[in-house]
Every structure is written in C-alpha cells, then in structure tokens.
Amino acid sequence: MKSYEVIEMDDKVKEFWIKFCNEKKVPIDTKYQAWSFGNTKELADELADLVNRKIKTATTSAFELYEIGEDIPQAGEYNIILNGCQEPVCITQTKVVYIMPYYLITPEHAWHEGEGDRSYQYWREVHDSFFSEAYKSVGKNFYEQAPMLCEVFEKIY
C-alpha cells in the first residue's frame, strides 16, 4: 500500500540520496521520490522494514486517487522509502508498472507485496479496508473494478 503523499525532501533525505549517488555512481540530479507506505506511522515502519529486508517487492495504489499533474510511477525510477518518522530506510528502483482492475490483481502480486502471511485472502482483507478508507476520504466509493496501479520494485540500497 503506497501512501498518496510524496514527502518534501528534507536534509536527511537529501543526504541519503547524495550518499547513494556517490557510492553507486548515479548522477545526483537523477529524478527520485521519497515516500512512505500506508496510512499510519506503525504501518509505514512495518512496510519499510519489509522492503529493507527484501520481502516486500511490490505495491498497489489507487490510480484514480493520483492528483492531476502528479507523477505516475515509471519503470526505472528511484524511490527513497521512508519510515513512519519520515526518515530514509532504503532505496528501491521501479522495475514494472501496470494498471488493472482491483478484482483482477493476482495472488502472485499479493504475495510479492509481502504483508501478513502473504496470502491473497490476507491481502484482500487489508486492501479492501485501506482502499475503502482512501476513497471515502475524497468523497468516493471504492468499487471492485477500480483501476489500480501495480508496481514491482527492487531494493537496490
């Protein structure tokens, strides 16, 4: 579950990015985003830890809830994953991005999200609740055919 808020870059995030760029020989002006997962500090901490341990390698967000003009993730992009205190934990690179209706998301994608017991049933219960609240917060109703932006990524730092 990807948060819908991209965080403004503070000094810790910038320093983390510069250290990564210097070590990995990536140009410092390469585009990146910094964000946290979920909608609570605890969930952000838990999911950032799963990414850092290379258990969580995918995420899903509601395509319709991206703001007009907001950048849609693209393959090859870098992301600094933040914990619940908005501190950098690790860096991922997006490998695959696709859009599909919520009800067609596969058990394999759910497993790659790495949450709970990694079952599709667990994934559906948690995500049904998360997306229902997310849609409700903008005055909409969540529905089974809602287009979802699915991302597959790799922790690279």
C-alpha positions as CSV (number, residue, x, y, z in Angstrom):
1,M,0.0,0.0,0.0
2,K,1.6,3.2,-1.2
3,S,0.9,6.4,0.6
4,Y,-0.6,9.1,-1.5
5,E,1.6,11.8,-0.2
6,V,5.0,12.4,-1.6
7,I,7.2,13.9,1.1
8,E,9.1,17.2,0.7
9,M,12.8,16.5,0.7
10,D,14.4,17.3,4.0
11,D,18.1,17.3,4.7
12,K,18.2,13.6,5.9
13,V,16.6,12.5,2.7
14,K,18.9,14.7,0.5
15,E,22.0,13.4,2.4
16,F,20.8,9.8,2.0
17,W,20.3,10.4,-1.8
18,I,23.7,12.0,-2.2
19,K,25.5,9.2,-0.4
20,F,23.7,6.6,-2.6
21,C,24.6,8.6,-5.8
22,N,28.2,8.9,-4.8
23,E,28.5,5.2,-3.9
24,K,26.6,3.9,-6.9
25,K,27.9,6.4,-9.5
26,V,24.4,7.8,-10.2
27,P,24.2,11.4,-11.3
28,I,23.0,13.5,-8.3
29,D,20.4,15.3,-10.4
30,T,18.7,12.0,-11.3
31,K,14.9,12.2,-10.5
32,Y,13.7,10.4,-7.4
33,Q,10.8,10.5,-5.0
34,A,10.7,9.9,-1.3
35,W,7.5,8.5,0.3
36,S,6.2,6.1,2.9
37,F,3.7,3.2,2.7
38,G,0.3,3.0,4.4
39,N,-1.7,5.5,6.4
40,T,-0.2,5.2,9.9
41,K,3.3,5.6,11.4
42,E,3.2,1.9,12.5
43,L,2.3,0.6,9.1
44,A,4.9,2.8,7.4
45,D,7.5,1.4,9.8
46,E,6.4,-2.2,9.2
47,L,6.3,-1.9,5.4
48,A,9.5,0.0,5.1
49,D,11.2,-2.8,7.2
50,L,9.7,-5.5,4.8
51,V,11.2,-3.6,1.8
52,N,14.5,-3.2,3.6
53,R,14.6,-7.0,4.2
54,K,13.6,-7.6,0.5
55,I,10.4,-9.3,1.5
56,K,8.1,-6.6,0.0
57,T,8.9,-6.1,-3.7
58,A,5.5,-4.8,-4.9
59,T,2.8,-2.3,-4.0
60,T,-0.6,-1.3,-5.2
61,S,-2.1,2.2,-5.3
62,A,-5.5,3.5,-6.5
63,F,-4.9,5.0,-9.9
64,E,-7.9,7.3,-9.7
65,L,-6.6,8.9,-6.5
66,Y,-3.5,10.3,-8.1
67,E,-3.7,14.1,-8.2
68,I,-4.0,15.8,-11.6
69,G,-0.4,16.5,-12.6
70,E,1.1,14.1,-10.1
71,D,3.8,11.9,-11.5
72,I,2.7,8.4,-12.2
73,P,5.5,5.9,-11.3
74,Q,7.5,4.7,-14.3
75,A,9.9,1.7,-14.7
76,G,13.5,2.7,-13.9
77,E,12.6,5.4,-11.4
78,Y,14.2,5.6,-7.9
79,N,12.3,5.8,-4.7
80,I,13.6,6.6,-1.2
81,I,11.4,4.5,1.2
82,L,10.7,6.4,4.5
83,N,9.7,5.0,7.8
84,G,6.9,6.4,10.0
85,C,9.1,9.2,11.2
86,Q,9.8,10.2,7.6
87,E,13.4,9.0,7.8
88,P,15.1,7.2,4.9
89,V,15.3,3.5,5.2
90,C,16.4,2.2,1.8
91,I,16.2,3.0,-2.0
92,T,14.2,1.0,-4.5
93,Q,14.1,1.1,-8.3
94,T,10.8,0.5,-10.0
95,K,11.0,-2.4,-12.4
96,V,7.4,-2.9,-13.7
97,V,4.3,-0.7,-13.6
98,Y,0.9,-1.8,-14.9
99,I,-2.7,-0.8,-14.4
100,M,-5.5,-3.3,-13.9
101,P,-8.9,-3.5,-12.1
102,Y,-8.7,-4.3,-8.4
103,Y,-10.6,-7.5,-8.7
104,L,-8.1,-8.9,-11.2
105,I,-5.0,-8.4,-9.0
106,T,-3.4,-11.8,-8.7
107,P,-2.4,-13.9,-5.7
108,E,1.2,-13.7,-7.1
109,H,1.2,-9.9,-6.9
110,A,-0.3,-10.1,-3.4
111,W,2.5,-12.5,-2.3
112,H,5.1,-10.1,-3.6
113,E,3.6,-7.3,-1.5
114,G,5.0,-9.4,1.4
115,E,2.4,-8.4,4.0
116,G,0.9,-10.6,6.8
117,D,1.0,-14.3,5.9
118,R,1.4,-13.3,2.2
119,S,-1.9,-15.0,1.3
120,Y,-4.3,-13.5,-1.2
121,Q,-7.0,-13.6,1.4
122,Y,-5.0,-11.6,3.9
123,W,-4.0,-9.1,1.1
124,R,-7.7,-8.6,0.1
125,E,-8.9,-8.1,3.7
126,V,-6.2,-5.4,4.3
127,H,-6.5,-3.7,1.0
128,D,-10.3,-3.7,0.9
129,S,-10.2,-1.8,4.1
130,F,-7.4,0.5,3.1
131,F,-8.9,1.4,-0.3
132,S,-12.4,1.9,1.1
133,E,-11.0,4.4,3.6
134,A,-8.8,6.1,0.9
135,Y,-11.8,6.5,-1.5
136,K,-14.1,7.6,1.4
137,S,-11.5,10.3,2.3
138,V,-12.1,12.0,-1.1
139,G,-15.8,11.5,-1.1
140,K,-15.9,8.5,-3.4
141,N,-16.9,4.9,-3.0
142,F,-14.4,2.1,-3.6
143,Y,-15.5,-0.5,-6.2
144,E,-14.2,-3.8,-7.4
145,Q,-13.4,-2.6,-10.9
146,A,-11.4,0.4,-9.6
147,P,-8.2,0.8,-11.7
148,M,-5.1,0.0,-9.6
149,L,-1.5,1.0,-10.3
150,C,0.6,-2.0,-9.5
151,E,4.3,-1.6,-9.1
152,V,7.1,-4.2,-8.8
153,F,10.4,-2.9,-7.5
154,E,13.8,-4.0,-6.2
155,K,15.7,-2.7,-3.2
156,I,19.0,-1.5,-4.5
157,Y,20.4,0.4,-1.5
